[in-house]
Amino acid sequence: MECHQEISTSNIQNYNYVKNIFQNLIDNNVHNIILVGSGSNGKSYLMKDCCDIIKDNHYSISHNCPYNLTDDEFNNFIKFLPEKNILHFNKNPYSLYDINTLQGCVIIDMNHIRF
């Protein structure tokens, strides 16, 4: 039971750290923010927790990002997104596609958080 408490505390600390980074990215008008997590990582909770700052800064949210794209198609998908998007991915785009950088994107990997 004590071990579970430590894991929960660690997850809360990790979540709060990610939340702080996320809010800073929004405050700095980062073009695209990509949240990565396999599930039960707090991505949706983060959206609810930060809904006011997301709305106030005019960000769009996309939960259903395409996976069956070629590398070029994915790069074009990102390139032609309207400004200010928050995208959810189950896997890191760098491991899904043969890409080195995503122009105007910041990835927040939430796989280290479990709820």
C-alpha positions in Angstrom: 0.0 0.0 0.0 2.8 2.4 0.8 4.4 1.8 -2.6 1.1 2.7 -4.4 1.0 5.9 -2.4 4.6 6.8 -3.6 3.6 6.0 -7.2 0.5 8.2 -7.0 2.5 11.1 -5.5 5.1 10.8 -8.2 2.4 10.7 -10.9 0.8 13.8 -9.4 4.2 15.6 -9.3 4.9 14.5 -12.9 1.5 15.7 -14.0 1.9 19.1 -12.4 5.3 19.4 -14.1 3.8 18.6 -17.5 0.9 21.0 -16.8 3.3 23.8 -16.1 5.2 23.2 -19.3 1.9 22.9 -21.2 0.7 26.2 -19.9 4.0 27.9 -20.7 3.8 26.6 -24.3 0.3 28.0 -24.6 1.3 31.4 -23.1 4.2 31.5 -25.6 1.8 30.8 -28.6 3.6 27.6 -29.8 2.1 26.7 -33.1 1.4 23.0 -32.4 1.6 21.1 -29.1 1.6 17.3 -29.4 0.6 15.3 -26.3 1.9 11.7 -26.4 0.6 9.0 -24.2 -0.6 5.4 -24.6 -3.6 5.9 -22.4 -4.4 6.7 -18.8 -1.7 9.3 -18.8 -3.7 12.4 -18.1 -3.9 13.9 -21.6 -7.7 14.4 -21.5 -7.6 15.4 -17.8 -5.0 18.1 -18.8 -7.3 19.4 -21.4 -10.2 19.7 -18.9 -7.8 21.2 -16.3 -6.5 23.8 -18.7 -9.7 24.5 -20.7 -9.8 28.2 -19.8 -6.3 28.9 -20.9 -6.8 26.8 -24.1 -10.0 28.8 -25.0 -8.6 32.2 -24.0 -5.6 31.6 -26.3 -7.7 30.2 -29.2 -6.2 26.7 -29.5 -8.0 23.9 -31.3 -7.9 20.3 -30.0 -7.6 17.2 -32.1 -8.0 13.8 -30.4 -8.1 11.8 -33.6 -4.8 12.3 -35.4 -4.1 10.2 -38.5 -1.7 7.3 -38.3 -1.7 5.6 -41.7 0.2 8.3 -43.5 3.5 8.3 -45.4 6.3 10.4 -43.9 5.6 13.1 -46.5 1.9 13.0 -45.9 2.4 13.4 -42.2 4.8 16.3 -42.7 2.2 18.0 -44.9 -0.5 17.3 -42.3 1.5 19.1 -39.7 2.7 21.8 -42.0 -0.9 22.8 -43.2 -2.6 22.7 -39.8 -4.2 26.0 -38.9 -2.3 27.9 -36.1 -2.6 26.9 -32.5 -3.4 23.2 -32.3 -3.2 20.7 -29.5 -2.9 17.2 -30.9 -3.2 13.8 -29.1 -1.1 10.9 -30.2 -0.8 7.4 -28.7 2.7 7.1 -30.0 5.5 9.6 -30.5 5.5 10.8 -34.1 9.3 10.6 -34.2 9.0 6.8 -33.7 6.0 6.5 -36.2 7.5 8.5 -39.0 11.0 9.0 -40.5 11.3 12.6 -39.4 14.0 14.6 -37.7 12.1 17.7 -36.7 8.5 19.0 -36.7 8.6 22.6 -37.6 6.6 24.7 -35.1 5.8 21.7 -32.9 6.6 20.8 -29.4 6.0 17.3 -28.2 5.1 16.5 -24.5 5.5 12.8 -23.8 3.2 11.8 -21.0 4.0 8.1 -21.0 5.8 8.4 -17.7 2.5 9.2 -16.0 0.0 6.5 -15.0 -3.3 7.0 -13.4 
